[in-house]
Amino acid sequence: MEQVPINSPEIIKADLRLFQQHQQEILEIERDLIENSSSAYLIDEENELDFMLDAFRKGGYSYLLMEDNRAVGFMVMGPLNDGTELPQAVTENYPVENCLHIKVMYIKSTGEGIGSAMMDKLLEELDKEKWKYLFVRTWVDPPNEGAINFYTKHAGFEVVPDAIVESTKTKKDGSETFQIKRQYLSKKV
């Protein structure tokens, strides 16, 4: 007889209350993953949490990957037209009021199909009358090759030509400043 795991991971849609219940776990996931990436200098939990909560305030929501009553992965979405300055290539070619932006997605264990399962859950439950496109913005300099690979090869996103945004980030301790470039990717739903 084959043994079935007692508590296999479950993907659940989370409102603000549930998200906040698990916010320490969410920040731990993000911290662990960022510390081992090229973006380690960006760890600023207060700003990251505010960024995620802002998506909820503007009509967004999240999915949590739960295992043994703990969050082991998450995805936060919000409207693309949330007041963030968007590249001209996006505003001129897409109905931004009908675009949902995946603000952040982190999963503790990668390469197991969990990201694809979360994306499938999002697409399955997405209000397709309201949302016509999904967007994500990911690092290209320094490159986040794992995210770029996932979104373009596994999730069906396409690079939006001429839609790179540049910004400057400063280490939390103020000791160093970095230039970063992020590329917008889109997917018709």
Buried (B, 14 or more C-beta within 10 A) or exposed (E): EEEEEEEEBEBEEBEBEBBBBBBEBBBBBBBEBBEEBBBEBBBBBEEBBEBBBBBBEEEBBBBBBBBEEBBBBBBBBBBBBBEEEBBEBBBEBBEBEBBBBBBBBBBBEEEEEBBEBBBEBBBEEBEEEEBBBBBBBBBBBEEBEBBBEBBBEEBBBEBBEEBBBEEEBEBEEEEEEBEBEBBBBBBEB
